[in-house]
Amino acid sequence: MDKSPYARYLHTNYSPSASEILDIKNLLTEPLERLSTLDSEIERLESIICALYDQRSALSEEIEAHRALISPFRRLPLDIMEEIFTHCLPTHHNAVMSVKEAPLLLGRVCSAWRSIALLTPRLWASLHIPTPTPDSISDSASVRKMATRCEAVRDWILRWGEIPLSISLYTPDPLYSFSSPPDSQEDMEAFRSVSRQILPFSRRWKAVDLRAMEGSFTHLQDIVEGDVPMLESLSIASIPMRTLGLQVLSQNSRRPWKKSSGILSAPKLRRLSLTSLRQNLLDLPVRWSQLTHLKLDEEGLARSSDRLLRHIYQSLCHVPNVVAGHDNDS
């Protein structure tokens, strides 16, 4: 085509005559045949390349499968694997019952990892439990949801072994929950149902963080000191139950904490956080002098007045490294 007699007209607006059109068509006969031959050859070569890619992919998969067998990670001692798994746990909150996070996520990688995870109690030494908020006590779906949550907690507990435990148990704040009224007795019963799953293991509690509607903690007041010998950190946040500004709990439901409540007088308790406890904090059986960290909210301070502050100050001024404050400082 380089010697085409029409080369000077290419890429212009030249309009050929009828005889020139026939001549150009004849001129293109051989180039069109060559183009067709090239297209066929390209198609043939692409087919060969495609087959080669398939062979390469299959061979690469086989090679990688064999390389995996000799991976150094597979030969790591069990204690190293356990340490690596432990570092996969969340650092700013207790582990959650989600397959998207460790430790449950680790068990979904392979059967070997699952076996290691299930046999490593440290992976299960912390647990955050959000209590489900039922729409209705007669709602069968809510009942099933509660049963499933309790069963999941029991399964988790069975993996704890004998090591100290960190537990957080939260009821959703009614200000952000629209499935049931904020004074719902069902929410309190949901908290009690789940908390009963962990009560038999109170002797291994090391850190406990509880947030629930006021009136939900009555069954926890029966814990004695001997039930919590390892408890070092305790946080109790009571969510006030009000409907349009009116108090809706019976006096029995909001009864104050007992002076004999062992969870507040645990022998090793060092950290204490109390939020919205509607009673004089001096009436609590807390061993103030052994605390190293104390957090109180304004409502608790207001109810207890200067007498509590003087008592706490006198008790804590002899304790090194004390951190004291209230919610506005956090």
Contacts in CASP RR format, 6 or more apart in sequence:
PFRMAT RR
TARGET T0000
AUTHOR 0000-0000-0000
METHOD contacts of the structure
MODEL  1
MDKSPYARYLHTNYSPSASEILDIKNLLTEPLERLSTLDSEIERLESIIC
ALYDQRSALSEEIEAHRALISPFRRLPLDIMEEIFTHCLPTHHNAVMSVK
EAPLLLGRVCSAWRSIALLTPRLWASLHIPTPTPDSISDSASVRKMATRC
EAVRDWILRWGEIPLSISLYTPDPLYSFSSPPDSQEDMEAFRSVSRQILP
FSRRWKAVDLRAMEGSFTHLQDIVEGDVPMLESLSIASIPMRTLGLQVLS
QNSRRPWKKSSGILSAPKLRRLSLTSLRQNLLDLPVRWSQLTHLKLDEEG
LARSSDRLLRHIYQSLCHVPNVVAGHDNDS
1 31 0 8 1.000
4 10 0 8 1.000
4 27 0 8 1.000
6 16 0 8 1.000
6 20 0 8 1.000
6 24 0 8 1.000
6 27 0 8 1.000
9 16 0 8 1.000
16 24 0 8 1.000
68 74 0 8 1.000
76 84 0 8 1.000
78 116 0 8 1.000
81 116 0 8 1.000
82 116 0 8 1.000
82 120 0 8 1.000
82 122 0 8 1.000
82 123 0 8 1.000
85 102 0 8 1.000
85 103 0 8 1.000
85 106 0 8 1.000
85 113 0 8 1.000
85 116 0 8 1.000
85 117 0 8 1.000
85 120 0 8 1.000
85 123 0 8 1.000
86 120 0 8 1.000
86 122 0 8 1.000
86 123 0 8 1.000
88 102 0 8 1.000
88 103 0 8 1.000
88 105 0 8 1.000
88 106 0 8 1.000
89 95 0 8 1.000
89 102 0 8 1.000
89 103 0 8 1.000
89 123 0 8 1.000
89 126 0 8 1.000
90 96 0 8 1.000
90 101 0 8 1.000
90 102 0 8 1.000
93 128 0 8 1.000
93 168 0 8 1.000
94 126 0 8 1.000
94 127 0 8 1.000
94 128 0 8 1.000
94 166 0 8 1.000
94 167 0 8 1.000
94 168 0 8 1.000
94 209 0 8 1.000
95 101 0 8 1.000
95 102 0 8 1.000
95 103 0 8 1.000
95 123 0 8 1.000
95 124 0 8 1.000
95 126 0 8 1.000
95 127 0 8 1.000
95 128 0 8 1.000
96 127 0 8 1.000
96 128 0 8 1.000
97 104 0 8 1.000
97 127 0 8 1.000
97 128 0 8 1.000
97 129 0 8 1.000
97 152 0 8 1.000
97 153 0 8 1.000
97 156 0 8 1.000
98 104 0 8 1.000
98 105 0 8 1.000
99 105 0 8 1.000
99 108 0 8 1.000
102 123 0 8 1.000
103 117 0 8 1.000
103 120 0 8 1.000
103 123 0 8 1.000
103 124 0 8 1.000
106 113 0 8 1.000
106 114 0 8 1.000
106 116 0 8 1.000
106 117 0 8 1.000
106 123 0 8 1.000
107 113 0 8 1.000
107 114 0 8 1.000
107 117 0 8 1.000
107 118 0 8 1.000
108 114 0 8 1.000
117 123 0 8 1.000
118 159 0 8 1.000
121 159 0 8 1.000
121 160 0 8 1.000
121 161 0 8 1.000
121 162 0 8 1.000
121 163 0 8 1.000
122 163 0 8 1.000
123 159 0 8 1.000
124 156 0 8 1.000
124 159 0 8 1.000
124 160 0 8 1.000
124 161 0 8 1.000
125 160 0 8 1.000
125 163 0 8 1.000
125 164 0 8 1.000
125 165 0 8 1.000
125 166 0 8 1.000
126 165 0 8 1.000
126 166 0 8 1.000
126 167 0 8 1.000
127 153 0 8 1.000
127 156 0 8 1.000
127 165 0 8 1.000
127 166 0 8 1.000
127 167 0 8 1.000
127 168 0 8 1.000
128 167 0 8 1.000
128 168 0 8 1.000
128 169 0 8 1.000
128 170 0 8 1.000
129 149 0 8 1.000
129 153 0 8 1.000
129 167 0 8 1.000
129 168 0 8 1.000
129 169 0 8 1.000
129 170 0 8 1.000
129 194 0 8 1.000
129 198 0 8 1.000
130 170 0 8 1.000
130 172 0 8 1.000
131 149 0 8 1.000
131 169 0 8 1.000
131 170 0 8 1.000
131 171 0 8 1.000
131 172 0 8 1.000
131 187 0 8 1.000
131 190 0 8 1.000
131 191 0 8 1.000
131 193 0 8 1.000
131 194 0 8 1.000
131 212 0 8 1.000
132 142 0 8 1.000
132 145 0 8 1.000
132 146 0 8 1.000
132 149 0 8 1.000
132 190 0 8 1.000
133 171 0 8 1.000
133 172 0 8 1.000
133 177 0 8 1.000
133 179 0 8 1.000
133 180 0 8 1.000
133 184 0 8 1.000
133 186 0 8 1.000
133 187 0 8 1.000
133 190 0 8 1.000
134 142 0 8 1.000
134 143 0 8 1.000
134 145 0 8 1.000
134 146 0 8 1.000
134 179 0 8 1.000
134 180 0 8 1.000
134 186 0 8 1.000
134 187 0 8 1.000
134 190 0 8 1.000
135 141 0 8 1.000
135 142 0 8 1.000
135 179 0 8 1.000
135 180 0 8 1.000
136 142 0 8 1.000
136 180 0 8 1.000
136 186 0 8 1.000
137 186 0 8 1.000
137 189 0 8 1.000
142 186 0 8 1.000
146 190 0 8 1.000
146 193 0 8 1.000
146 194 0 8 1.000
149 194 0 8 1.000
150 193 0 8 1.000
150 194 0 8 1.000
150 197 0 8 1.000
153 194 0 8 1.000
153 197 0 8 1.000
153 198 0 8 1.000
154 197 0 8 1.000
157 197 0 8 1.000
157 198 0 8 1.000
157 201 0 8 1.000
160 201 0 8 1.000
160 204 0 8 1.000
162 204 0 8 1.000
163 204 0 8 1.000
164 204 0 8 1.000
164 205 0 8 1.000
164 206 0 8 1.000
164 230 0 8 1.000
165 201 0 8 1.000
165 204 0 8 1.000
165 205 0 8 1.000
165 206 0 8 1.000
165 207 0 8 1.000
166 206 0 8 1.000
166 207 0 8 1.000
166 208 0 8 1.000
167 198 0 8 1.000
167 205 0 8 1.000
167 207 0 8 1.000
167 208 0 8 1.000
167 209 0 8 1.000
168 208 0 8 1.000
168 209 0 8 1.000
168 210 0 8 1.000
168 211 0 8 1.000
169 191 0 8 1.000
169 194 0 8 1.000
169 195 0 8 1.000
169 198 0 8 1.000
169 208 0 8 1.000
169 209 0 8 1.000
169 210 0 8 1.000
169 211 0 8 1.000
169 212 0 8 1.000
170 209 0 8 1.000
170 210 0 8 1.000
170 211 0 8 1.000
170 212 0 8 1.000
171 187 0 8 1.000
171 188 0 8 1.000
171 190 0 8 1.000
171 191 0 8 1.000
171 211 0 8 1.000
171 212 0 8 1.000
171 213 0 8 1.000
171 216 0 8 1.000
171 239 0 8 1.000
172 187 0 8 1.000
173 239 0 8 1.000
174 181 0 8 1.000
174 182 0 8 1.000
174 184 0 8 1.000
174 187 0 8 1.000
174 213 0 8 1.000
174 239 0 8 1.000
174 241 0 8 1.000
175 182 0 8 1.000
180 186 0 8 1.000
180 187 0 8 1.000
181 243 0 8 1.000
182 213 0 8 1.000
182 241 0 8 1.000
182 242 0 8 1.000
182 243 0 8 1.000
183 241 0 8 1.000
183 242 0 8 1.000
183 243 0 8 1.000
183 248 0 8 1.000
183 249 0 8 1.000
187 212 0 8 1.000
187 213 0 8 1.000
187 216 0 8 1.000
188 212 0 8 1.000
188 213 0 8 1.000
188 215 0 8 1.000
188 216 0 8 1.000
188 253 0 8 1.000
191 212 0 8 1.000
191 213 0 8 1.000
191 216 0 8 1.000
192 216 0 8 1.000
192 219 0 8 1.000
195 210 0 8 1.000
195 219 0 8 1.000
195 220 0 8 1.000
196 219 0 8 1.000
198 205 0 8 1.000
199 219 0 8 1.000
199 220 0 8 1.000
199 223 0 8 1.000
202 223 0 8 1.000
202 227 0 8 1.000
202 228 0 8 1.000
202 231 0 8 1.000
203 226 0 8 1.000
203 227 0 8 1.000
203 228 0 8 1.000
203 229 0 8 1.000
203 230 0 8 1.000
204 230 0 8 1.000
205 228 0 8 1.000
205 230 0 8 1.000
205 231 0 8 1.000
206 230 0 8 1.000
206 231 0 8 1.000
206 232 0 8 1.000
206 233 0 8 1.000
207 231 0 8 1.000
207 232 0 8 1.000
207 233 0 8 1.000
207 234 0 8 1.000
207 271 0 8 1.000
208 231 0 8 1.000
208 233 0 8 1.000
208 234 0 8 1.000
208 235 0 8 1.000
208 263 0 8 1.000
209 233 0 8 1.000
209 234 0 8 1.000
209 235 0 8 1.000
210 217 0 8 1.000
210 220 0 8 1.000
210 235 0 8 1.000
210 236 0 8 1.000
210 237 0 8 1.000
211 235 0 8 1.000
211 236 0 8 1.000
211 237 0 8 1.000
211 239 0 8 1.000
212 237 0 8 1.000
212 238 0 8 1.000
212 239 0 8 1.000
213 238 0 8 1.000
213 239 0 8 1.000
213 240 0 8 1.000
213 241 0 8 1.000
214 238 0 8 1.000
214 239 0 8 1.000
214 240 0 8 1.000
214 241 0 8 1.000
214 249 0 8 1.000
214 253 0 8 1.000
214 254 0 8 1.000
214 276 0 8 1.000
214 278 0 8 1.000
215 238 0 8 1.000
215 241 0 8 1.000
215 249 0 8 1.000
215 253 0 8 1.000
215 254 0 8 1.000
215 255 0 8 1.000
216 238 0 8 1.000
217 236 0 8 1.000
217 238 0 8 1.000
217 257 0 8 1.000
218 253 0 8 1.000
218 255 0 8 1.000
220 261 0 8 1.000
220 263 0 8 1.000
221 257 0 8 1.000
221 258 0 8 1.000
221 261 0 8 1.000
221 263 0 8 1.000
222 261 0 8 1.000
223 261 0 8 1.000
223 262 0 8 1.000
223 263 0 8 1.000
224 260 0 8 1.000
224 262 0 8 1.000
225 262 0 8 1.000
225 265 0 8 1.000
225 266 0 8 1.000
225 267 0 8 1.000
226 262 0 8 1.000
226 267 0 8 1.000
227 262 0 8 1.000
227 263 0 8 1.000
228 262 0 8 1.000
228 263 0 8 1.000
228 266 0 8 1.000
229 266 0 8 1.000
229 267 0 8 1.000
229 268 0 8 1.000
230 268 0 8 1.000
231 263 0 8 1.000
231 266 0 8 1.000
231 268 0 8 1.000
231 269 0 8 1.000
232 266 0 8 1.000
232 268 0 8 1.000
232 269 0 8 1.000
232 270 0 8 1.000
232 271 0 8 1.000
233 269 0 8 1.000
233 270 0 8 1.000
233 271 0 8 1.000
233 272 0 8 1.000
233 293 0 8 1.000
234 263 0 8 1.000
234 264 0 8 1.000
234 266 0 8 1.000
234 269 0 8 1.000
234 271 0 8 1.000
234 272 0 8 1.000
234 273 0 8 1.000
235 271 0 8 1.000
235 272 0 8 1.000
235 273 0 8 1.000
235 274 0 8 1.000
235 275 0 8 1.000
235 295 0 8 1.000
236 273 0 8 1.000
236 274 0 8 1.000
236 275 0 8 1.000
236 277 0 8 1.000
237 273 0 8 1.000
237 275 0 8 1.000
237 276 0 8 1.000
238 275 0 8 1.000
238 276 0 8 1.000
238 277 0 8 1.000
238 278 0 8 1.000
239 276 0 8 1.000
240 276 0 8 1.000
240 278 0 8 1.000
241 247 0 8 1.000
241 248 0 8 1.000
241 249 0 8 1.000
242 248 0 8 1.000
254 278 0 8 1.000
256 278 0 8 1.000
256 279 0 8 1.000
256 283 0 8 1.000
257 264 0 8 1.000
257 277 0 8 1.000
257 279 0 8 1.000
257 283 0 8 1.000
257 284 0 8 1.000
257 285 0 8 1.000
258 285 0 8 1.000
259 283 0 8 1.000
259 284 0 8 1.000
259 285 0 8 1.000
260 285 0 8 1.000
261 284 0 8 1.000
261 285 0 8 1.000
262 285 0 8 1.000
264 284 0 8 1.000
264 285 0 8 1.000
264 286 0 8 1.000
265 285 0 8 1.000
265 286 0 8 1.000
265 287 0 8 1.000
267 287 0 8 1.000
269 286 0 8 1.000
269 287 0 8 1.000
269 290 0 8 1.000
269 291 0 8 1.000
270 290 0 8 1.000
270 291 0 8 1.000
270 292 0 8 1.000
270 293 0 8 1.000
271 291 0 8 1.000
271 292 0 8 1.000
271 293 0 8 1.000
271 294 0 8 1.000
272 286 0 8 1.000
272 291 0 8 1.000
272 293 0 8 1.000
272 294 0 8 1.000
272 295 0 8 1.000
273 294 0 8 1.000
273 295 0 8 1.000
273 296 0 8 1.000
274 281 0 8 1.000
274 284 0 8 1.000
274 295 0 8 1.000
274 296 0 8 1.000
274 297 0 8 1.000
274 300 0 8 1.000
275 296 0 8 1.000
275 297 0 8 1.000
275 299 0 8 1.000
275 327 0 8 1.000
276 297 0 8 1.000
276 299 0 8 1.000
276 300 0 8 1.000
277 284 0 8 1.000
277 300 0 8 1.000
278 299 0 8 1.000
278 303 0 8 1.000
279 303 0 8 1.000
280 303 0 8 1.000
280 304 0 8 1.000
280 308 0 8 1.000
281 296 0 8 1.000
281 300 0 8 1.000
281 303 0 8 1.000
281 304 0 8 1.000
281 308 0 8 1.000
282 304 0 8 1.000
282 307 0 8 1.000
282 308 0 8 1.000
282 311 0 8 1.000
288 294 0 8 1.000
288 311 0 8 1.000
288 312 0 8 1.000
288 315 0 8 1.000
288 316 0 8 1.000
289 315 0 8 1.000
289 316 0 8 1.000
289 318 0 8 1.000
289 319 0 8 1.000
290 319 0 8 1.000
291 315 0 8 1.000
291 316 0 8 1.000
291 319 0 8 1.000
291 322 0 8 1.000
292 319 0 8 1.000
292 320 0 8 1.000
292 321 0 8 1.000
292 322 0 8 1.000
292 323 0 8 1.000
293 322 0 8 1.000
293 323 0 8 1.000
293 324 0 8 1.000
294 312 0 8 1.000
294 316 0 8 1.000
294 322 0 8 1.000
294 323 0 8 1.000
294 324 0 8 1.000
294 325 0 8 1.000
295 324 0 8 1.000
295 325 0 8 1.000
295 326 0 8 1.000
295 327 0 8 1.000
295 330 0 8 1.000
296 325 0 8 1.000
296 326 0 8 1.000
296 327 0 8 1.000
297 326 0 8 1.000
297 327 0 8 1.000
298 326 0 8 1.000
298 327 0 8 1.000
298 328 0 8 1.000
301 308 0 8 1.000
301 309 0 8 1.000
301 326 0 8 1.000
312 324 0 8 1.000
316 322 0 8 1.000
316 324 0 8 1.000
END
